[in-house]
Each structure stands twice: as structure tokens, then as C-alpha cells.
Amino acid sequence: MVGPTVLPDRSEAHRAVHILARAIFHELRTQGYSVRDLIDLADELLGAVCDSIRSQRGGPDHPREPPAPGT
């Protein structure tokens, strides 16, 4: 029987992402990519994240509901 997946706590996850980002950066620089190339990559990644968030919210034609009065 397989047990539940244990997710790292927030600080461990943040540290893992930090290490991964630095490793990717150094590997791509070693492979000859310029800083501009990495900025373009980061822009594309952020765009993909934004697209994912938009699709989860119903897209740009379906904005989030306004906050309730008094919040």
C-alpha cells in the first residue's frame, strides 16, 4: 500500500526552488545562453504561469468577482 505524499513545508519548497533556479541559470550560462536569453526565458515562463492562472479563473472575459462590501 502506498502512503500519502508528504509535501515539503513552505521553507523547504522555497529553498528547493531557489536551488533549482540557480542550477538552471548556471547550466544555461555554461551552455552559452546570454543573460538576455535567460530574461526572454523568464518572460516566457511568467507568461505561461499567467495564462494558467487566467484559464483557471475563466479567462480575461470572465474577471474575478468583486470583493464583498466591507472586506
C-alpha positions as CSV (number, residue, x, y, z in Angstrom):
1,M,0.0,0.0,0.0
2,V,1.3,3.5,-0.9
3,G,1.1,6.1,1.8
4,P,0.1,9.7,1.4
5,T,2.5,12.0,-0.4
6,V,4.5,14.1,2.0
7,L,4.9,17.7,0.7
8,P,7.8,19.8,1.9
9,D,6.9,22.7,4.2
10,R,6.9,26.1,2.6
11,S,10.5,27.0,3.6
12,E,11.8,23.7,2.2
13,A,9.9,24.2,-1.0
14,H,11.2,27.7,-1.4
15,R,14.8,26.6,-0.8
16,A,14.4,23.8,-3.4
17,V,13.0,26.2,-6.0
18,H,15.9,28.6,-5.2
19,I,18.5,25.9,-5.8
20,L,16.7,24.7,-8.9
21,A,16.6,28.2,-10.4
22,R,20.3,28.8,-9.7
23,A,21.2,25.4,-11.2
24,I,19.2,26.1,-14.3
25,F,20.8,29.5,-14.6
26,H,24.3,28.2,-14.3
27,E,23.7,25.3,-16.7
28,L,22.2,27.6,-19.4
29,R,25.1,30.1,-19.0
30,T,27.6,27.3,-19.3
31,Q,25.8,26.2,-22.5
32,G,26.4,29.6,-23.9
33,Y,23.0,31.3,-23.4
34,S,23.2,35.1,-22.8
35,V,21.7,37.0,-19.9
36,R,19.2,38.4,-22.5
37,D,18.3,34.8,-23.5
38,L,17.6,34.0,-19.8
39,I,15.5,37.1,-19.4
40,D,13.5,36.0,-22.5
41,L,13.1,32.6,-21.0
42,A,11.9,34.0,-17.7
43,D,9.4,36.2,-19.6
44,E,8.0,33.2,-21.4
45,L,7.8,31.2,-18.1
46,L,5.9,34.1,-16.4
47,G,3.6,34.3,-19.4
48,A,2.8,30.6,-19.2
49,V,2.0,31.0,-15.4
50,C,-0.2,34.0,-16.1
51,D,-2.0,32.1,-18.9
52,S,-2.6,29.2,-16.5
53,I,-4.0,31.5,-13.8
54,R,-6.3,33.2,-16.4
55,S,-7.6,29.8,-17.6
56,Q,-8.3,28.7,-14.0
57,R,-10.2,31.9,-13.4
58,G,-12.2,31.7,-16.6
59,G,-10.1,33.8,-18.9
60,P,-9.8,37.6,-19.4
61,D,-13.5,37.8,-20.4
62,H,-14.5,36.5,-17.0
63,P,-12.9,38.7,-14.3
64,R,-13.0,37.6,-10.7
65,E,-16.0,38.6,-8.7
66,P,-15.6,41.9,-6.8
67,P,-14.9,41.6,-3.1
68,A,-17.9,41.7,-0.8
69,P,-18.7,45.1,0.7
70,G,-16.8,45.7,3.9
71,T,-13.8,43.5,3.0
